[in-house]
């Protein structure tokens, strides 16, 4: 179940620019923005929530960091993966991963089936998200 937005520390974003939404939508480099943010996430004090917010504004640059994907990398509890450095490491890795691998087939299938174009980053995320729950699909007990 999605988490309800409880707190937004707008001052964290004003370290970036006077118009943070514009900057988030127009940035082309993940590192330029993330490195300027404080270690405490400005959205619900959650790097997972922040990653979803950033991805919504600019899906070509910001990947989603999710508990299911974190488990794919062996991180099993919130205190281990809901941190700025975990998101930074994951995002840099995923950006490189999406550039190194061809997700064209997946991107085309989603476009044909749903009429929606996704970025290479989103295609890479989707493959990780689905592979993290493969055992549930294999056993027929999907607990999504």
C-alpha positions in Angstrom: 0.0 0.0 0.0 1.4 3.4 -0.9 2.5 5.7 1.9 0.5 8.9 2.5 2.5 12.1 2.1 2.9 13.4 5.6 5.8 15.8 5.5 7.7 17.8 2.9 10.7 19.8 3.9 10.6 22.4 1.2 13.7 24.1 2.5 15.7 21.0 1.4 14.7 21.6 -2.2 15.5 25.4 -2.0 19.1 24.5 -1.6 18.9 23.6 -5.2 17.2 26.6 -6.7 14.4 29.1 -6.1 12.1 27.0 -8.4 12.9 23.4 -7.4 10.1 21.8 -9.6 11.5 23.4 -12.7 15.1 22.3 -11.8 13.9 18.7 -11.1 12.1 18.5 -14.4 14.9 20.0 -16.5 18.0 18.4 -14.9 19.8 15.8 -17.1 22.3 14.6 -14.4 21.2 12.7 -11.4 24.3 13.4 -9.4 24.1 17.2 -9.7 20.9 17.3 -7.9 21.1 14.4 -5.4 24.5 15.4 -4.0 23.0 18.8 -3.0 20.2 17.3 -1.0 20.6 16.7 2.8 21.0 13.2 4.1 17.5 13.4 5.5 15.0 13.0 2.7 12.8 16.1 2.3 9.8 13.8 1.5 8.4 11.9 4.6 12.1 11.5 5.6 12.0 8.6 3.1 14.4 8.1 0.2 11.9 5.6 -1.2 9.2 8.2 -1.3 11.6 10.8 -2.6 12.7 8.6 -5.4 9.1 8.1 -6.5 8.5 11.8 -6.4 11.6 12.6 -8.4 10.8 9.8 -10.9 7.3 11.2 -11.4 8.8 14.6 -12.2 11.6 13.3 -14.4 11.5 9.6 -15.3 14.4 9.9 -17.7 16.8 10.8 -14.9 15.6 9.5 -11.6 15.0 5.8 -11.0 12.6 4.5 -8.3 14.2 3.0 -5.2 11.8 0.5 -3.8 11.8 -2.1 -1.0 11.2 -4.9 -3.5 14.2 -3.8 -5.6 16.3 -3.3 -2.5 15.6 -7.0 -1.6 16.9 -7.9 -5.0 20.3 -6.6 -3.8 20.1 -8.4 -0.5 18.9 -5.4 1.6 16.0 -6.8 3.7 14.9 -4.1 6.1 14.0 -0.4 5.9 16.9 0.7 8.1 19.4 -0.8 5.7 18.0 0.6 2.4 16.1 3.8 3.2 19.2 6.0 3.1 20.6 8.6 0.7 23.8 6.7 0.0 21.8 3.5 -0.9 19.7 5.5 -3.3 22.7 7.2 -4.8 24.6 3.9 -5.3 21.6 2.2 -6.8 20.7 5.0 -9.1 24.2 5.4 -10.5 24.3 1.6 -11.0 20.9 1.5 -12.7 21.7 4.4 -15.0 24.8 2.6 -16.2 22.9 -0.8 -16.4 20.2 0.8 -18.5 22.8 2.3 -20.9 24.7 -1.0 -21.2 21.7 -3.3 -21.9 19.2 -3.1 -24.6 15.7 -2.8 -23.3 14.2 -1.9 -26.7 12.1 -5.1 -26.8 10.5 -4.4 -23.4 10.0 -0.8 -24.2 8.3 -1.7 -27.5 6.0 -4.3 -25.9 4.8 -1.8 -23.3 4.2 0.8 -25.9 2.2 -1.6 -28.1 0.3 -3.2 -25.2 -0.4 -0.1 -23.1 0.2 2.8 -25.5 2.7 4.3 -23.1 6.4 4.9 -23.8 8.8 4.2 -21.0 12.4 5.3 -20.6 15.4 2.9 -20.6 15.7 3.6 -16.8 12.1 2.5 -16.3 12.5 -0.6 -18.4 15.6 -1.6 -16.3 13.7 -0.9 -13.1 10.8 -3.0 -14.2 13.0 -5.9 -15.1 14.5 -5.8 -11.5 11.1 -5.3 -9.9 9.7 -8.3 -11.7 12.7 -10.5 -11.1 12.7 -9.8 -7.4 9.3 -11.5 -7.1 9.9 -14.3 -9.6 9.7 -16.9 -6.9 6.2 -15.7 -6.0 5.1 -16.0 -9.6 6.8 -19.4 -10.0 5.0 -20.8 -7.0 1.7 -19.3 -7.9 1.5 -17.3 -4.6 2.1 -13.8 -5.8 1.9 -11.6 -2.7 2.3 -8.2 -4.3 
